[in-house]
Amino acid sequence: MLWWCAFLFLLGILAFMDTLYNYGEIFRRINSVIFMMTSLGLLMRVSMKMKVRTIENYIEKIQRLENEVSMLRAPHQAFSKSTKIQKINES
């Protein structure tokens, strides 16, 4: 991500120099297309990272909820096992 930003910054500097020294029309077209494509790539990468982070948050939440469910079921299972043992011992 840092490289993308550095590349965009470099293109901005080149565009600024182009306006000062008037390098030519071809450089302006090429620079604008490269700047647009790089910006598009950066936007795609950021959106993909946001989706991945959302999925990671969902996975963490599911794991936390599964742990809470298992903690809540453990005393109930222990109680049901002990009552089964007592029923077997009584008969």
C-alpha positions in Angstrom: 0.0 0.0 0.0 2.9 2.3 0.8 4.4 1.7 -2.7 1.0 2.6 -4.3 0.9 5.9 -2.4 4.6 6.6 -3.2 3.9 5.9 -6.9 0.9 8.2 -6.9 3.0 10.9 -5.2 5.7 10.6 -7.8 3.1 10.9 -10.6 1.8 14.0 -8.8 5.3 15.5 -8.7 5.8 14.7 -12.4 2.4 16.3 -13.3 3.4 19.4 -11.3 6.7 19.6 -13.2 4.9 19.1 -16.4 2.8 22.2 -15.7 5.9 24.2 -14.8 8.1 23.2 -17.7 5.5 22.2 -20.3 7.1 18.9 -21.3 4.5 18.1 -23.9 1.0 16.8 -24.6 2.0 13.1 -24.8 3.4 13.1 -21.3 0.2 14.6 -20.0 -2.0 11.9 -21.5 0.3 9.1 -20.4 0.6 10.5 -16.9 -3.2 10.9 -16.6 -3.9 7.4 -17.7 -1.2 5.9 -15.4 -2.5 8.0 -12.5 -6.1 6.9 -13.2 -5.1 3.2 -13.4 -3.0 3.4 -10.3 -5.8 5.0 -8.4 -8.2 2.4 -9.6 -5.8 -0.4 -8.4 -5.5 1.3 -5.0 -9.3 1.6 -4.7 -9.7 -2.1 -5.6 -7.0 -3.2 -3.1 -8.6 -1.1 -0.3 -12.0 -2.4 -0.9 -10.7 -6.0 -1.0 -8.9 -5.5 2.3 -12.1 -4.0 3.9 -14.1 -7.1 2.8 -11.4 -9.5 4.1 -11.4 -7.6 7.5 -15.2 -7.8 7.7 -15.0 -11.6 7.1 -12.3 -11.9 9.7 -14.5 -10.0 12.2 -17.4 -12.4 11.5 -15.1 -15.4 12.0 -13.8 -14.0 15.3 -17.4 -13.3 16.5 -18.5 -16.8 15.6 -15.6 -18.3 17.5 -16.3 -16.2 20.5 -20.0 -17.2 20.4 -19.1 -20.8 20.0 -16.9 -20.6 23.1 -19.7 -18.9 25.1 -22.1 -21.7 24.0 -19.7 -24.4 25.0 -19.1 -22.7 28.4 -22.8 -22.5 29.0 -23.4 -26.2 27.9 -20.6 -27.6 30.0 -22.4 -27.3 33.4 -25.6 -28.6 31.9 -23.8 -31.6 30.4 -22.0 -32.3 33.7 -25.3 -32.1 35.6 -27.1 -34.4 33.2 -24.2 -37.0 33.4 -24.3 -36.9 37.2 -28.1 -37.5 37.2 -27.7 -40.4 34.8 -25.0 -41.9 37.1 -27.3 -41.5 40.1 -30.2 -43.2 38.3 -27.9 -46.1 37.4 -26.7 -46.4 41.0 -30.3 -46.3 42.3 -31.5 -49.1 40.1 
